[in-house]
Amino acid sequence: MEDRVYNVLFLCTGNSARSILAETLIDHWGGGRFKGYSAGSFPKGAVHALTFDLLERLRLPTDDLHSKSWNEFARPDAPVMDFVFTVCDQAAGEICPVWPGQPVTAHWGIPDPAAVTGSEEERKRAFADAYRTLEARIKLFITLPIDKLDRLALKRQADEIGRFIDQSMEREER
């Protein structure tokens, strides 16, 4: 079971920022144990420019990233997901497709950096904040002993991670 790769789908409404960041992060930190995917219920059709900007500044790959519909992952020929996480409030309340294989699901909602208005610095900070929160959650998630936990325990742990807020962000806001 050591060689098992777990498929993780991150969902959001637009699939232009948070879900794209999460897909990249789980591929980066997952050490080959996890394969990340992302999609949206109403995809924008393009990845937000500040998403690309942030990932490129951090020297993370962006070549294969694109905005896509979650319908791609509900088709019979789609990869079977082990985990499906919603990362925005809108997608959490929507009726999701039935995912083949009955993956473990959880809501990891964070504020939408693409919705932030203001100066370029404020907008970039919003993307960096979203990145840090997702990175902290993904680092917690990849340490779970997935092959040793039953489905209910995995669900509980994934839900708990979704409530985790990076403490460094809370300190910065004070």
Residue pairs with C-beta under 8 A, 6 or more apart in sequence:
1 147
4 33
4 147
5 32
5 33
5 34
5 35
6 33
6 34
6 35
6 82
6 83
6 146
7 34
7 35
7 37
7 79
7 80
7 81
7 82
7 83
7 103
8 26
8 34
8 35
8 36
8 37
8 81
8 82
8 83
8 84
8 85
9 37
9 38
9 39
9 70
9 73
9 81
9 83
9 84
9 85
9 99
9 103
10 18
10 19
10 22
10 23
10 26
10 36
10 37
10 38
10 39
10 85
10 86
10 87
11 19
11 38
11 39
11 40
11 41
11 70
11 84
11 85
11 86
11 87
11 88
11 91
11 96
12 18
12 19
12 38
12 40
12 41
12 86
12 87
12 88
12 90
12 91
13 40
13 41
13 42
13 88
13 90
13 91
13 94
14 40
14 42
14 43
14 44
14 67
14 114
15 38
15 39
15 40
15 43
15 44
15 67
15 68
15 69
16 40
16 43
16 44
16 46
16 47
16 48
16 51
16 67
16 114
17 47
17 48
17 50
17 51
17 112
17 113
17 114
17 127
17 130
18 87
18 88
18 110
18 112
18 113
18 130
18 134
19 38
19 39
19 40
19 87
19 88
20 38
20 47
20 48
20 51
20 65
20 67
21 51
21 54
21 55
21 127
21 130
21 131
21 134
22 36
22 38
22 85
22 87
22 108
22 134
22 138
23 36
23 37
23 38
23 65
24 36
24 55
24 60
24 61
24 62
24 65
25 36
25 60
25 131
25 134
25 135
25 138
26 34
26 35
26 36
26 138
26 141
26 142
27 34
27 35
27 36
27 61
28 60
29 135
29 138
29 139
29 142
30 36
30 138
30 142
31 142
33 142
34 142
35 79
37 73
37 79
37 81
38 68
39 68
39 69
39 70
39 71
39 72
39 73
40 67
40 68
40 69
40 70
40 91
41 69
41 70
41 90
41 91
41 94
41 96
43 67
43 68
43 69
44 67
45 67
46 66
46 67
47 62
47 65
47 66
47 67
48 113
48 114
50 113
50 114
50 123
50 124
50 127
51 65
51 127
52 62
52 65
53 124
53 127
54 124
54 127
54 128
54 131
55 61
55 62
55 65
56 62
58 131
70 96
70 97
71 97
72 78
73 79
73 81
73 97
73 99
74 97
74 98
74 99
74 100
76 100
78 100
80 100
80 101
80 103
81 99
81 100
81 101
81 103
82 101
82 103
82 104
83 103
83 104
83 105
83 106
83 158
84 96
84 99
84 103
84 104
84 105
85 105
85 106
85 107
85 108
85 158
85 162
86 92
86 96
86 105
86 106
86 107
86 108
86 109
87 108
87 109
87 110
87 134
88 109
88 110
88 112
89 109
92 107
92 109
96 105
99 105
104 151
104 154
104 155
104 158
105 155
105 158
106 155
106 158
106 159
106 161
106 162
107 159
107 162
108 134
108 137
108 161
108 162
109 162
110 130
110 133
110 134
111 126
111 129
111 130
112 130
113 123
113 126
113 127
113 129
113 130
116 122
116 123
116 126
117 123
129 169
132 166
132 168
132 169
133 165
133 166
133 169
136 164
136 166
137 161
137 162
137 164
140 161
140 164
141 158
141 161
144 154
144 157
146 154
149 157
